[in-house]
Amino acid sequence: LNKPEWYLTQVLMWIGNHSKFLDDKIQPILDKAGSSVNAGLEFSRALVMLILEKLAADIPFLLYDDALFCHLVDEVLQFERELYSVHGYLSTLPSCMHILSEESCFQRWLTVEKKFALQKMDSMLSSEAAWISQYKDITDIDEMKVPDCAETFMTLLLVITDRYKNLPTASRKLQFLGLQKELVDDFRIRLTQVMKEESRASLGFRYCAILNAVNYIATVLADWADNV
């Protein structure tokens, strides 16, 4: 249960190792017979169906173990990326995202995603470098003087988007968007709390860093507005 990468990697190897044989030997036979079947895709689809069976059998046993469940989700997402980008798999065919979208599994995924995001926010704001810009010595890059915590937070949101963007239904994606909105509001509250502590020194270093953070986040969110 703690090594889903073993069978996921094995399937990717099988797909890669058989592609030339399927393209050179099997596809011409199908074409000659007037069949519309793509040998490589059909082979991949059949192997993915085996993975779906394996996931459906395994997930109930690791649903409430955060470490194992998160590891499974990470490995499945990595598998999906390689399946589509390297092996030309089609989004119309069965995929692991359908298993991750099933209610009990999906709600668990949302829960652990939120838990780890909040932990990340705790650590980024308690860091000594939280209010310092990574690029403070490079003026042509650092026009907005973005503090490290704001940049790390927006990267966190971007990573979450990247993880859920291939979900098969819009309703599931919207639930993840709801989580991101919660995180933005949580970050806003945290910034407000720090700002209140700094209100006596409104020209101080940290107070200005908070204003720069808010400006940066607002600007990036506006840029993302075109991303459906």
ABEGO torsion letter per residue (X at the ends): XABAAAAAAAAAAAAAAAAAAAAAAAAAAAAAAGBABBAAAAAAAAAAAAAAAAAAAAAAAAAABAAAAAAAAAAAAAAAAAAAAAAGBBAABBBAAAAAABAAAAAAAAAAAAAAAAAAAAAAAABAAAABBAAAABAAAAAAGBBAAAAAAAAAAAAAAAAAAABABAAAAAAAAAAAAAAAAAAAAAAAAAAAAAAABAABAAAAAAAAAAAAAAAAAAAAAABX
